[in-house]
Amino acid sequence: MPDTASADILDAHLESILERLGDIEGALLPLLHALQAAMGYVPASVVPRIAQRLNLSRAEVHGVISYYHHFRTEPAGKVVVQVCRAEACQAVGGDAFAQQAVQALGCDFHQTSRDGSVTLEPVYCLGQCACGPSVMINDDVHARMTVDKLKRLVDRARSKS
């Protein structure tokens, strides 16, 4: 259960986003993107309000949130590691690297480490096809990854946050 301050912040962000985007055609995706950008995730508690405002069912809103891998329903770790799972990265050892990343980070894809510091997500192309395997750590793309390089980069990102 979120504390009162967090609930108030969420409510303020949601109201602002609904006011700004609620009347545009096809508002659901832009609204969900804006909410996730503001809060870091799309809490389940906002689904009824979004559905009511957009004249959609809760199931429709939930269906969009759960369909798109981009949307999170829980807060992410301070460091978000996205590992490219596309064919070009797979062709240069991406599958083995992905398994090593899971082991090194202590969490599986779509999960956050026990200490809450790292979230691991699959992504299907980072545009680094000629120099895979690739990852994006927070907003920085890194190519020609090894598990040792990943550990160093994640440690550096943890120390920044």
C-alpha positions, 0 to 999 in steps of 0.5 A: 500500500503506498504511503499518503505522500506517494498517493498524493504525488500519483494523484497529482500526476494522473490528474495533470496527465488526464487533463492534458491528454484525456480528450485527444483521439486515441488517448490511452497509449499517450496517457500510459506513456506519460504516466510511466514517464512521470511515475516510473510505472503504471500502478493498478490503482489508476486503471479504474480512473483511466477507464472511466475518463476514456470511457473504456472498460477496466479490462481494455485498459489492463489489456493494453498495459499487460500487452505492451512489455514497455509498461511496468505495473511495479516500480523498477529498480534504480538501474534498469538493464535491457538486454537485446534479444533480437536475432542479430544479437542472438547470432553473436552469443546473445542467448548465452549472454542473456543467461549469464546476465540473469545469473550475474544480476540475480533476477530473471527478465521482467523482475527486480533484484531482491535488493531493489537495485536492478530490473532486468528486461528484454528488448527487441533491438537496440539498433546495435546489430553490427556489434552485439550483444547489446544492452541499455543500462538506464538510458545508455546503450552498450555494445559488444557485451560480456558478463564482466563488462555488464557487472562493471557497468551496473556497479557504476550505474548503482553508484550514480543512483 
